[in-house]
Amino acid sequence: MKAAVLRFPGSNCDQDAHLALRELGVDVDYIWHKDTSVAGSDLIVVPGGFSYGDYLRCGAIARFSPIMPAVKDAAKNGALVIGICNGFQILCEAHLLPGALIRNRDLHFICEHVRLRVENYETPWTNDAVTGTVLRIPIAHGEGGYTADAATLKDLNRNRQILLRYCDARGAVTPEANPNGSLENIAGICNATRNVFGLMPHPERACDARLGSADGRAIFVSALAHLGVKAAA
Amino acid sequence: MKAKVIVLPKQSILDPQGVAVRDAVQHHGLPAVKSARVGKVIELELDGAFSEDQLHEVCRDLLSNPVIEDYHLSVEN
C-alpha cells in the first residue's frame, strides 16, 4: 500500500497530511504538481492551502496542473482520492466531485473546531465510524459554502454520497450548527463510486489528542482498512 | 484585439458579497438598490489567430465555473 500527498504552489497542509499518515504506519511520498504520474499510489491526498494563491477561483488553476490527468486516471481505476479544504475545491473544479464551494455566508474566514455527523458509514472513508457518530474536527476556510443545483443535490441524497454534515454537540443538524452556509449543512461528499471524497474540515489536524482531537483518525483509519491495511496504534 | 469577459454569480446562487454590498449601498442612502451581485472582469489582449469558439471554451473551462457562475464575452477591435 502506497500513499501520496500532492503539493501545489501554495499548499500548506501537505506536511500535516504526510505526518498524519506516517503516524498511522503508512508509506507516504510527496508528489509535486508538475509530475505527471502518481506512481501507483493507492491513496492520494489533495491537501489544503491556497494553491496558486486562490487566483481566479479556489482550485481553478490547480485543476489544470500537469499531475491532474494522472489523478483522474487513478480515480477512474479505483484509487482512493481525498481532497481536504482547498483539495475539496480542486476536486470540484476538476469535476471529480459535483457542485462547488463559494464564499462563506458571513464572508469571514472561519478557523474553529466544528462537529460533524457521519451520515453513511458504508464507504471507504467512514467504515471505522457508525452512522450518527459525531466527530470534532477543525475547519479553516473562507470559501467553504457547498452549493449544487437541485438535481445534483437530489442525486447526492439518493445515492447517500453525503458523508458528513455540520451538526451540534448532540448530533442534530441545525441551521445554527452550519458555520458557512453550506446547502443542507454539507461538510463532505463522495463520488458515485465512493472512492473520491472531498471535505472542508481538516481531519489531518485532528489525529493527535494532544492537539485537541484525534477524531480525524477515523477517516484515515477507514481508508486504510478499505485498502486492507491495519493502521498503527 | 481585446476581449472582455464578465463573470457573475448565477442568479440562483447565494452571493454573500452582493448582499453585503447591497446592504452597504442602502445604508449609504440609496434604498432604491434592491440587489447587487459582485463578480469580476477579465481583459484579454489577443495577437494572432483565434476563434470566438476558442474564447468561449476558455470562458467555460477556466475563466468561469458554470456550476456557480455565468459569463458574458465581448470582443473589441
Interface residues (C-beta under 8 A of the other chain):
Chain A: L56 R57 A60 F64 C92 E93 P98 G99 A100 I102 R103 N104 R105 D106 L107 G145 T147 A148 D149 G181
Chain B: P9 S12 I13 L14 D15 P16 Q17 A20 L62 L63 N65 V67 I68
